[in-house]
């Protein structure tokens, strides 16, 4: 008892040192517990990967090949370590023949994809910038119709991973997100995604999976990091300073667009049953004795596409795909043109800006929304500024944007697919 009293007396007499020691021990315990949880997640994922590795293959069947495009600079230079610890062991244990290609500079992934050889699956390990470079290089190839059939996996290692919520169940744990994304690649379930082709007059087209963003909210989002010293108030501060310096923040733009095209029915994955042998013989003999007469093709005059034009005065323009819910069945193949109204008060502007920092695709009820299969943007002289194309910055200029419906196939987790289906009900 006397020893306990002595300890409490010492703590009371040295309360400052005791407080610091307690804080350090608490933080250390929390850090060690987090490391333990990460190790448990890795172990469970590796055990699941072993089950795939134990599956038998035919004597002359080769291992599946996977080409990984890894951006080591993603996530502030931590991407290489994250991939080697959390994703690479899972792929190797599953018996996948992995070829890792690391990028050294911005734009290299485009060049690599233009020269890449055929593979069973393509894995992008990085963020939005790496993913956009890969699909741009892929769709610039002359044999794009062939390579687009290659399924693509996305392992979120970047600071911005806009496509991840559409493909995987996300959590606050980076290790869990990476391991679950890698396991979804092994399970092999895919979903088709739309692609935007963004073409300027003098340059090759750029391709995007989420959308193009232009306007005041985009410009402020690019400046928020400058106010890091304000902590949680940095977003509001950035919008306040923008209103003081540039109000009103209205942008004028002319949008020409085509009506959305009807979506063709999905082809049945099951092949029709083959006719019996007697029927096939009779059919061939009939075609041999009485060959069908081929009619010359009728020359149809191509009618000019009926472009419609809208003049918009807006704070924010966002042209996006429907890839936020890729499993939803739609009647039309279309992109969405969304424009915020220009009649916001300062308070409304700041409130909406805070929401767009979390999700740029969230628009107010009064916003203009159009569906189209293609559109053209004409900016007024001196408009300047920049576009955000899948969170990558490009100089703003007149562009033509076309939808390529269900162009690429990405791996999706079964849990996320089920969740998206439940949201539709």
C-alpha positions in Angstrom: 0.0 0.0 0.0 2.8 2.3 0.9 4.4 1.7 -2.6 1.1 2.7 -4.3 0.9 5.9 -2.2 4.5 6.7 -3.2 3.7 6.3 -6.9 0.7 8.6 -6.7 2.7 11.1 -4.7 5.4 11.1 -7.4 2.9 11.6 -10.2 1.3 14.5 -8.4 4.6 16.2 -7.7 5.8 15.7 -11.3 2.5 16.2 -13.1 4.0 17.8 -16.2 6.3 14.9 -16.9 3.6 12.5 -16.1 1.2 14.1 -18.6 3.8 14.1 -21.4 4.7 10.4 -20.6 1.0 9.4 -20.6 0.5 11.1 -24.0 3.5 9.5 -25.6 2.5 6.0 -24.2 -1.1 6.5 -25.4 0.0 7.5 -28.9 2.6 4.7 -29.1 -0.1 2.1 -28.0 -2.5 3.4 -30.6 0.2 3.3 -33.3 1.2 -0.3 -32.4 -2.5 -1.4 -32.4 -2.9 0.1 -35.9 0.2 -1.8 -37.1 -1.2 -5.0 -35.6 -4.6 -4.5 -37.4 -2.8 -3.9 -40.7 -0.8 -7.1 -40.2 -4.1 -9.0 -39.6 -5.6 -7.6 -42.8 -2.6 -8.6 -44.8 -2.6 -12.1 -43.3 -6.3 -12.7 -44.1 -5.8 -11.4 -47.7 -2.8 -13.7 -48.2 -4.8 -16.7 -47.0 -7.5 -15.9 -49.5 -4.9 -15.5 -52.2 -3.5 -18.9 -51.4 -6.8 -20.5 -52.3 -6.6 -19.1 -55.8 -3.0 -20.3 -56.0 -4.0 -23.8 -55.1 -6.4 -24.2 -58.0 -5.2 -26.7 -60.5 -4.6 -25.8 -64.2 -4.3 -28.1 -67.3 -0.9 -29.4 -68.2 -0.5 -27.1 -71.3 -2.3 -24.1 -69.7 -0.1 -21.2 -68.8 -0.3 -18.9 -65.8 -2.2 -15.7 -66.1 -0.1 -12.7 -66.9 -0.6 -9.3 -65.3 1.1 -6.1 -66.3 1.3 -3.6 -63.4 1.8 0.1 -64.2 3.1 1.5 -60.9 3.6 5.2 -60.1 6.2 5.3 -57.2 5.6 9.1 -56.8 1.9 8.6 -55.9 0.8 9.2 -52.3 3.8 11.5 -51.6 6.3 8.9 -52.7 4.8 6.0 -50.5 3.2 4.1 -53.4 6.0 1.7 -54.1 6.2 0.7 -50.4 2.4 0.4 -50.2 2.3 -1.8 -53.3 5.2 -4.1 -52.2 3.7 -4.6 -48.7 0.0 -5.0 -49.5 -0.6 -5.9 -53.1 2.4 -7.7 -54.6 2.3 -10.7 -52.1 -1.4 -11.3 -52.9 -0.7 -11.4 -56.6 2.3 -13.7 -56.2 0.5 -16.1 -53.8 -2.4 -16.4 -56.3 -0.1 -17.7 -59.0 -0.2 -14.7 -61.2 2.8 -14.0 -63.4 3.4 -10.3 -62.6 5.4 -7.8 -64.7 5.9 -4.5 -62.8 6.6 -1.4 -64.9 7.4 1.7 -62.8 7.0 5.2 -64.2 9.8 7.8 -63.8 8.1 11.0 -65.0 4.8 12.5 -65.7 3.3 11.3 -69.1 5.5 8.2 -69.3 2.5 5.9 -68.8 0.9 7.1 -72.0 4.1 6.2 -74.0 4.4 2.8 -72.3 0.8 1.9 -73.1 1.2 2.8 -76.8 4.0 0.2 -77.0 2.8 -2.4 -74.4 2.4 -6.0 -75.4 -0.8 -8.1 -75.0 -1.5 -9.3 -71.5 -4.2 -11.2 -69.7 -4.9 -8.3 -67.3 -3.7 -4.7 -66.8 -3.3 -3.3 -63.3 -3.0 0.4 -62.6 -1.3 1.1 -59.2 -1.5 4.8 -58.5 -4.0 7.6 -58.5 -6.3 9.5 -60.9 -3.3 10.9 -62.9 -1.8 7.5 -63.5 -5.1 6.0 -64.4 -5.9 8.7 -66.9 -2.5 8.4 -68.5 -2.9 4.6 -68.9 -6.4 4.8 -70.6 -5.3 7.7 -72.8 -2.3 5.7 -74.0 -4.5 2.6 -74.4 -7.1 4.3 -76.5 -4.6 6.1 -78.7 -3.4 2.8 -80.1 -4.3 1.8 -83.6 -5.4 -1.6 -82.3 -7.5 -0.2 -79.6 -10.5 -2.4 -80.4 -8.4 -5.4 -79.5 -6.6 -4.1 -76.4 -9.8 -2.6 -75.0 -11.0 -6.2 -74.3 -8.2 -6.6 -71.7 -9.7 -6.3 -68.2 -8.3 -3.5 -66.1 -7.7 -3.5 -62.3 -7.3 -0.3 -60.2 -5.3 -0.3 -57.0 -5.9 3.0 -55.2 -2.5 4.4 -54.2 -2.8 8.1 -55.0 -4.0 11.1 -53.1 -7.1 11.3 -55.4 -8.8 8.0 -56.4 -12.1 9.1 -57.9 -12.9 5.8 -59.5 -12.5 3.7 -56.3 -16.0 4.3 -54.8 -17.5 2.9 -58.0 -15.5 -0.4 -57.9 -14.7 -1.1 -54.2 -16.1 -0.7 -50.7 -14.0 2.0 -49.2 -12.9 2.4 -45.5 -10.7 4.7 -43.5 -7.9 2.1 -43.6 -5.5 2.4 -46.6 -4.3 -1.2 -46.2 -7.8 -2.6 -46.3 -8.6 -0.6 -49.5 -5.5 -1.9 -51.2 -6.0 -5.5 -50.3 -9.7 -5.6 -51.1 -9.0 -4.0 -54.5 -6.3 -6.6 -55.2 -8.6 -9.5 -54.2 -11.3 -8.2 -56.5 -8.8 -8.5 -59.4 -8.2 -12.2 -58.5 -12.0 -12.9 -58.4 -12.3 -11.7 -62.0 -15.7 -10.0 -61.9 -15.8 -7.1 -64.3 -18.1 -4.2 -65.2 -18.1 -2.0 -68.4 -17.3 1.7 -67.9 -18.0 4.6 -70.2 -15.1 6.8 -71.4 -15.1 10.5 -72.4 -13.0 11.4 -75.5 -11.9 15.1 -75.1 -10.4 16.4 -78.3 -8.8 19.8 -78.9 -8.2 21.2 -82.4 -4.5 20.8 -82.6 -3.6 18.0 -80.2 -4.3 14.3 -79.7 -7.4 13.4 -77.7 -7.4 12.9 -74.0 -9.6 10.3 -72.3 -11.3 10.4 -69.0 -13.5 8.1 -66.9 -15.2 10.5 -64.5 -15.5 13.9 -66.1 -14.3 17.5 -67.0 -14.7 20.3 -64.5 -14.4 24.0 -65.2 -15.4 27.1 -63.1 -15.0 29.0 -59.9 -15.2 26.0 -57.5 -12.5 24.2 -59.5 -10.2 27.2 -59.3 -10.7 27.6 -55.6 -10.1 23.9 -55.0 -6.7 24.2 -56.6 -5.8 27.0 -54.1 -7.0 25.3 -50.9 -3.6 23.8 -50.1 -2.1 27.3 -49.8 -4.1 27.8 -46.7 -2.9 24.7 -44.9 -1.9 26.7 -41.8 -5.6 27.3 -41.1 -6.3 23.6 -40.6 -10.0 22.7 -40.9 -10.9 26.3 -41.9 -8.7 26.3 -45.0 -11.6 25.4 -47.4 -13.9 28.2 -46.1 -11.0 30.6 -46.1 -10.1 29.9 -49.7 -13.7 30.6 -50.8 -13.9 33.8 -48.7 -10.7 35.1 -50.3 -11.9 34.2 -53.8 -15.2 36.2 -53.2 -13.2 39.2 -52.0 -10.8 39.2 -54.9 -12.9 38.1 -57.9 -16.7 38.3 -57.1 -18.8 37.9 -59.1 -17.4 34.5 -60.2 -19.7 33.9 -63.1 -18.4 32.2 -66.3 -20.1 32.4 -69.7 -19.9 29.4 -72.0 -21.6 28.2 -75.2 -22.5 24.5 -75.2 -23.5 22.6 -78.4 -24.7 19.1 -77.9 -26.2 16.0 -79.6 -29.2 14.2 -78.2 -28.3 10.9 -76.4 -28.4 7.7 -78.4 -30.6 4.7 -77.4 -28.7 2.0 -75.7 -28.6 -1.3 -77.6 -29.7 -4.4 -75.7 -27.0 -6.3 -73.9 -26.0 -9.5 -75.7 -26.8 -12.7 -74.0 -23.6 -14.3 -72.5 -24.9 -17.7 -73.5 -24.4 -18.9 -77.1 -27.5 -20.3 -78.8 -27.6 -24.1 -79.1 -26.0 -25.5 -82.3 -28.4 -27.2 -84.8 -28.1 -30.9 -85.3 -25.9 -32.4 -88.0 -28.7 -33.3 -90.4 -30.1 -29.7 -90.4 -26.6 -28.3 -91.0 -26.0 -30.6 -94.0 -29.4 -29.8 -95.6 -28.7 -26.0 -95.1 -25.3 -26.2 -96.8 -26.6 -28.2 -99.7 -29.5 -25.7 -100.2 -27.1 -22.8 -100.2 -24.9 -24.7 -102.7 -27.7 -25.4 -105.2 -29.6 -22.2 -104.7 -27.1 -19.6 -103.6 -28.7 -16.5 -102.1 -28.7 -13.4 -104.3 -26.8 -10.6 -102.7 -28.4 -7.2 -103.2 -26.2 -4.2 -103.7 -26.0 -2.1 -100.6 -28.1 1.0 -100.7 -26.3 4.3 -100.5 -27.8 6.3 -97.8 -27.2 10.0 -97.6 -25.7 11.0 -94.3 -27.9 13.6 -92.7 -26.1 16.3 -90.7 -26.2 15.7 -87.0 -28.8 18.0 -85.3 -26.7 20.0 -82.9 -28.5 22.0 -80.3 -27.0 25.0 -78.7 -27.2 26.5 -75.1 -25.7 29.6 -73.8 -25.0 29.2 -70.1 -24.0 31.6 -67.4 -22.7 29.5 -64.5 -20.3 29.3 -61.6 -19.4 25.7 -62.4 -19.6 23.4 -65.4 -19.2 19.7 -65.0 -19.4 17.2 -67.8 -19.5 13.7 -66.3 -20.1 10.0 -67.1 -22.5 7.7 -65.3 -19.6 5.7 -63.9 -20.5 6.5 -60.3 -23.0 3.6 -60.6 -21.7 1.5 -63.4 -24.1 -1.4 -62.8 -27.3 0.6 -63.3 -29.3 -0.3 -66.4 -30.0 2.8 -68.5 -32.2 3.4 -71.5 -29.7 5.9 -73.1 -26.0 6.0 -73.6 -25.3 9.6 -72.5 -23.0 12.0 -70.7 -24.3 14.6 -68.2 -23.8 18.3 -68.7 -24.3 20.0 -65.3 -24.1 23.8 -64.7 -24.6 25.6 -61.4 -26.8 28.8 -61.5 -25.2 32.2 -61.3 -27.5 33.7 -58.7 -25.8 32.4 -55.5 -25.3 34.7 -52.5 -21.9 34.7 -50.8 -23.1 32.4 -48.1 -24.6 29.9 -50.5 -21.5 30.0 -52.6 -19.3 29.0 -49.6 -21.7 26.3 -48.5 -21.9 24.7 -51.9 -18.1 25.0 -52.2 -17.6 23.0 -49.0 -19.8 20.3 -50.3 -18.0 20.2 -53.7 -14.7 19.8 -51.9 -16.0 16.4 -50.8 -17.7 15.4 -54.0 -17.4 17.7 -57.1 -20.3 15.8 -58.8 -22.9 17.0 -56.3 -25.1 19.8 -57.8 -27.9 21.9 -56.4 -31.5 21.4 -57.3 -31.5 24.6 -59.4 -28.6 23.5 -61.6 -29.0 23.0 -65.3 -28.7 19.3 -66.3 -28.6 18.1 -69.9 -28.0 14.6 -71.4 -26.1 14.2 -74.6 -24.0 11.8 -76.6 -21.5 14.5 -77.5 -20.9 18.2 -76.8 -18.7 21.1 -77.8 -17.6 23.9 -75.5 -16.9 27.3 -76.9 -15.3 29.7 -74.3 -15.5 33.5 -74.7 -12.3 35.3 -75.6 -10.1 35.9 -72.7 -11.8 33.4 -70.5 -8.6 31.4 -69.8 -8.4 29.3 -66.7 -7.9 25.5 -66.5 -10.0 22.4 -66.8 -9.8 19.5 -64.4 -10.0 16.3 -66.4 -10.1 13.4 -63.8 -8.3 15.7 -61.3 -5.6 16.5 -63.8 -5.1 20.1 -64.8 -5.3 21.2 -68.5 -5.4 24.6 -70.1 -9.0 25.6 -70.9 -9.8 26.0 -74.6 -12.6 25.0 -77.0 -13.0 21.2 -77.0 -15.3 18.5 -78.4 -16.3 15.8 -76.0 -17.8 12.5 -77.1 -19.0 9.5 -75.1 -17.6 6.1 -75.8 -20.2 3.9 -74.1 -19.0 0.8 -72.3 -15.5 1.0 -73.8 -13.4 -0.5 -71.1 -13.9 -3.3 -68.5 -12.8 -2.9 -65.0 -12.6 -5.4 -62.1 -15.3 -4.7 -59.4 -15.8 -6.3 -56.1 -18.9 -8.4 -55.7 -19.8 -6.6 -52.4 -19.7 -3.2 -54.1 -21.8 -4.5 -57.1 -24.4 -5.8 -54.7 -24.5 -2.5 -52.8 -25.0 -0.5 -55.9 -27.8 -2.8 -57.0 -29.5 -2.3 -53.6 -29.2 1.5 -54.0 -31.3 1.3 -57.2 -34.2 -0.4 -55.5 
